[in-house]
Amino acid sequence: MHRVPICLILLCGFCWAQAASDSQPASSNVRGAEYPRVSSDLRVTFRLKAPDAKKVQLQPGGDGLGKGPIDMTRGADGTWTATTPPAVPGFHYYWYLVDGLIVNDTASETYFGWGRESSGVEVPEKGADFYAVKDVPHGEVRVRWYYAKTTAAWRRAMVYTPAEYDRNALARYPVLYLQHGSGEDERGWTNQGRANFILDNLIAEGKAKPMIVVMEQGYATAAGAAQGRGAGQSSAFEQVVLNDLIPMIDATYRTLADRDHRGMAGLSMGGGQALQITLAHLDSFSWIGSFSSPLRAGLDLKTAYGGVFADAAAFTKKVHLLWFGAGTAEENMLKPAMAMSETLKQAGIQNVFYQSPGTAHEWQTWRRDLREFAPLLFR
C-alpha cells in the first residue's frame, strides 16, 4: 500500500480550502444555492447529493467547461463533487449523468437548450460588463402570442421594446428579427444571451439606435403537413416570417415598416435562416447578420443563394449591411465564414467580418456578436 505524505495531504487540503474561500456561487444558481461555485481562476465546482448512485458524471453542453463527461468524486455523505479546469467565460449548459441517467441540477436555473430544459452556469468574464444589468433606462421584453395561418397554430414571439418606447408615443422604430440556434427557442436570446441588457447598455451609451427586436422560435410545420422537425421546416418558417410574423409586428407595434428599417440576424441555425430568408427577399430586408452559421464552402457567386451575389453593384445598392461573425475556437464555423467574407469582398461586395477571441460555439461568442453588430444597424 502506498502511503501519501502528510505534508501533501495538508497541502491539497489547503489548496482546496483556498479555492473554496476564493469562490462565489454562480449568478445562474437558484436563490440560496451555494453550488455551482466559480473561483477567481474560473474553475467551477459542482456538487450533487446522490447517496445511492454508483457513478455520477458532469456533462458539459459544449467545450466551455472542458471536455466531458467529467467523473465526479463521492464523499462520505453521498455528495458527489467535481471541479473543472479554468472555464471559458460566459454561459454554459450542463447536466449530470447519474448511473447513465440525464439529471438536471436542482441548484441551477434551467434554460431551453439541447432540445430540452438544461441546467446552465454563468462564468463571469473579467472586465466585461456589456451584458450586465446597469443603472440605465431598461427596455421591456414582451410576450406576444399570435395565430399563424401558415401553421394554423398559435405561436409565441418575444419582443424587446427600447426604454423610450412607452414614453415617446409618436416615435416609430426599426425592427431587428433575431433568431436562436438549433435546440433552443425564442427565449434563448434573452435568457441565455442577455440581449435585452446588451441593447439597453448600447442604446444608453448612444452606441446603438433604439430599435425593436423580435425573437421567434425557428421551427415551423405548414398546416396539414406531418408534425415534427425535418423536411419543410425551413420553408415553413420562412413563410411564417414573411406572411404572419412581420405583418403582426407591423400591425401591433410602432414600427418603421419598410426594408430600409428592417433587419434579420441569428446564431448558428438561426444565422442560416437569416441568410436564407433575407437574401431571397431583399424587397423586405436590407440589414443582415450571420453569427456562427453553417456556411457553404466554395461559394459560387453566380448560383449561391439564388444568384443574389452575381451582380455586385445591384446587391450593394440594396443591402446596407452584410455581417459575419464567429469565435476563434469554433474552427468549423470560423473558416467558412472567413472564406465567404473574403470571396464576397474580392467580388466587390463589402461586408463586415468579426472574430470573437477565444470563444467557441457558445453564448459568449453570440453576445459579443450582438454587441458588435447592433451599433452598425439602421445608421
N, C-alpha and C positions, 0 to 999 in steps of 0.2 A: 504494500500500500504506500502510495506517495504522500508524504506529509507536506502541506503548504506552509511556508514560513509565516510565523505570526505577524511579522512586520508587513508582509504582502497582504495578509487579511486586513490588517489595520489600515493600510494604505488604500485598499479597494473600498473599505468602508468609509474612509474619509472622503475619497473622490465621489462616492455615491451621495454622501450627505451634502457635500459641497454642491453637486449638481442639483440635488433636490431643493436646497435652500436658494439656489440661483434661479429656479424655475418658477413659472407662473401658470395658473390654469388657463387653458386656451379660451379665447374670446368666443369661440363657437360652442363651448360647453353649455349644457343646460344650467339653469341658475343653481348655484351652490355646489356644483360638481368640481372636485379637485383635480380630476384626471379626464382627459389627457393634459399633460403639463409640458410647456415649451421652455427650454433653457435658453440662456443668452447666446449659446453657440448654435442654437436652432435644432438641437436634438429634441426629439419628442418622446415622452414616456407615456405608455398606455398601460392601463390596468383593467382587469376583468375578473370578477369573482365567479368561479365556476368549479366548486369543490368536487363535483362528481365527474368532471371531464378528464379524459385520459390524455388528450392533446389539444392545445389551443395555439392558433397562429394568428398573427396580424396580417391582413391582406390589404396592401395599398391599392387604390384605384388609379394607377398611373405610376410614374417613376419618381415623383417629387419627394416621397418619403423613403425612397430606397427600393431596391428590388425585393419583391415578395414571392411567396409568403415568408414572413419572419416568425421563427419559432419563439414562443413565449415561455417564460420560466415560472414554474409553480412554487408558491410559497407554502409555508406550513399551514396557513389558514384557508388554503384553496384559492388564493388570489394569484392570478397569472399576470406577469409583467414583461414588458419588452420596451427597450429604448432604441430608437432609430439612429442611424448616422445623422450628421447635420442635414437638415431638410432644405429643399429649395423653398424660398419664401413664397407665400401665397396660400391659396385654398387647395386642400387635397381631400378626395374621397378616401374612405377606408371602411373595412368591416372585419369582423373576426370569423375564423373558421374553428368552430368548436366540435371536435371529432368529425370534421368534414362538413358540418352544417353552417351555412352562412347566417351570421347573427350580427345585428346592428348593436352599437354601443349605446346603452340607455343613458350614458352620461353626456352624450353629444346630441346636438340638434341633428335632424335628418334633412336631406336635400335630395331632390329627384335627379338622379344621375345613374348611369349604367343600366337604364331601363327599369329602375326601381328606387324606392326610398333607400338612401345610403347614409351612413354617418359621414361627417366631414370635420376636418380640423383646419383652423386658420393659423398659419405660421407667419408672424409679422415680418415685414421687410424693413430693416433698419433704415431710418431716414425717409421712408416713403409714406406720405400722408395724402396722396392724391385721391385715394378711395376711402379716406377716414371721414367720420361724421364730424363736421366742424361747425363753428358758430357763424354760419352763413344762412341766408334765406334758403329754405328747403322746398323743393317741388313735391308733388304728390304722385304716388303710384296707384292708379285706379284700376279696379277690376271691371271689365266691360264684357258682359255676355251678349251674344248676338246670334241670330239664326242665319246660317249659311245655306243658300239654295243649292250650291254646288254639292254639298254633302248631305243636304236635307237633315241637318242636325244642329244643335246648339253648340257654339264654340266660345272659348274664353280668350280674351286678349288682356294683357297687362299694358296700361297706357301711362307713361310718365308725362306729366304736365309741369312746366317750369314754375318756379316760385311766384312769378308775377302773373300767372295765368288768370287767377280769380280776381286779382286787384286791378288788372288792366282789361276791362270788359270789351273794349273796342279793338284790341290788338288781335292780329291773326299770325299764325306761326307756321314755319316749315315743319315737315314731318320726316323723321328717320324711322324706317322699318328695320328692326334689329332682331336677327334670328339666332337661336341657340344651336347646339350641336346634337349629334345623334345620341340617343339615350337620355336626353334631357328634355325639358319642356319650357313653356313660356315664362315660368318663374325663375329660370336659371340666371338671366342677366341681372336680376335684382337680388335674388337670394345668394347666389354664389359669386356673381360678378360685381355686385355693388354699383351697378351702372347709374342708379339714381344719385348716389353720393358723388361719383365721378363727375357727373353733369352738373350737380349743384355747385361743386367747387370750381369747375371750369367757367361756368356762367358767372358766378360771383366774382371771379378774378378778371372778368372781361375777356377771357381767352376763347370762349365759345359763344355762339349766338343762342339765345333762348330758343328752344325747339321742343316739339312734341316727339316722344319716342314710343313706338308701338312694338310690342313683343308678343308674338303669337306662336302657338305650337306648330311645328313644321311638319306635321303628319296630317294627311287628309285622304279620305277614300270617297270617290264620287258616289252620289246616290245610286243605289241599285247594284254597285259593284261589290265584289267579295270584300269582307272586312279584314283588317289586319295590315301590317306593313308588307310592302312588296311592290310588284308592278303596278303602275298607275298612281302611286302615292305622290311622286314629284309633280306630275302634270296636274293632278287634282289640287295640290296645294297651290300651284301657280294660278289656277282658276279661282281658288278661294281668295287669294291676294287681290287679283285684278277685279273680280266680279262681286265679291262680297265684302272683304275687309276694307279696302280703300274707300269704296262708296260709303260704308258705315262710318268710318272715321271722319270723312269729309262732311257727312251729314250731322255728326254728333259733336264734333269739336271745331273750334275756330281755326281752321287750317288755311294755309295758302295752297289752294287745291290745283296746282299745276306742276308740270315736270321740273321747272326750274327751282321749285321749293320742295322736291320730294326725292329722298334717297333711300337706299337699301343696303344693308351690310349684314354680315353674320360670321359665325365662327364654325370651322370645320364643315360639317354637313350644311349648316346654315349659310356659310360663305359660298358654298357651291350653289345653293338655292338662290342666293342673291345674284350671283353671276348669271345663272340660267335665266332668271326672271327679268332682270334689268336689261341684259344685253339683247333679249328678244323683244323688249318693249321700251325702246328709248323714247317713244312718244309719251311715256308715263314717268320715267326716271332719268335723272342726269347726275346723280351722285352715287358712287358705287364703291363698296368696301368688301374685301375678302380677307378674313383672318384665318390663317392656318387651314386653308381649304385644300381638298384633294384636287389639284390642278392637273391638266393634261400635259404629258411630256411630248416634246417635239411639236410644238404648236405650229399648225399650218394656217397662216393668217387668211388665206383665201377661203378656207372652209370652216374654221373653228367658230363655234357659236353662231352658226348660220351665215358665216361670211361677214359678220359685223365689222371686223377689223380690216377688211380688204381695201377699203377706201379710207386712208388715214385722215385726210382733210375733212371728210364728211363726219367721221367719228369725233374728231376733235371739236367740231362746231356744236355737236350735240351734248357731249359729256363734259361736265365741269370738273369732275374729279374721278379718277380711277386709282384705287389704293389697294396695296397688298401688304400683308404683314405675316410674320412667322417668328417663332422662337429659335434661337441659335442651337438649342438642344433637341429640336424636332427635325432631324435631317430629312425625313421623308416628305415633310411639308415645305421646308425651307428651300431646298434645291430647286424643286419645280417652280415655286413662286418666284425665286430669283431669276430663273431662266425665262419665265414668261414675261416678267417685267423688262428684262434686257431685250428680248426679242421684239417686244412692242416699242421700246424706245428706239431701237435700230430702224424700225419701220416708220418712225416719226409720230408715234402715239405716246404722248407724255403720260407718265404715271408716277406714283409715289410708292417706294418700297421701304418698309421698316422692319428691322430685326430687333426682337426683344432679347437682350443679352442674358444668357444663362438659363432660360426657361424652356420648357418642353410643351407638350400638347396638354396644357392645363390652364387654369383660370388666370394665373398671374400674367401669362402671355396676352390673354384677351383683354384683361383690364388695361394693360399698357397700350394695346392696340387702340382701344376706345379713347384713351387719354390723348393719343397722337392723332387719331382720325377726326374726332369731333370738332376740334378747333378749325379744321380746314373746311367744314361744311357751311354751305349757304352764305358764302362770302361774295 
